Amino acid sequence: MAKGVPHFFKDGKALGSDGMGAYHKMPDGSLHSGATHTKSSKKLFHYNELSKTAQGKAKPVYDKFLAKKKKKKDGKRPKSRNRKKT
């Protein structure tokens, strides 16, 4: 599972408003909701791991993420902090 991408519950609901809520990694490698494990922690999924029905519910959040990612990639290069001004 990757950092910096939205995560979803099995039904397609995003983890937080943008899918970027707090989560933790279990010893088996799966991701669960919440910064630490509790009784209420639930397993998380990436968009492509969801069922077609769940993807339909998750699509608006995922599309917003992709648009933001594309805009960032197509935008101007950030200025280097180490560059000396002449």
Secondary structure, DSSP 8 states (H G I E B T S, - for coil): --TTS--B-TTS-BSSTTS---EEE-TTS-EEESSS--TT--B-B-GGGS-HHHHHHHHHHHHHHHHHHHHHHHS-----SS----
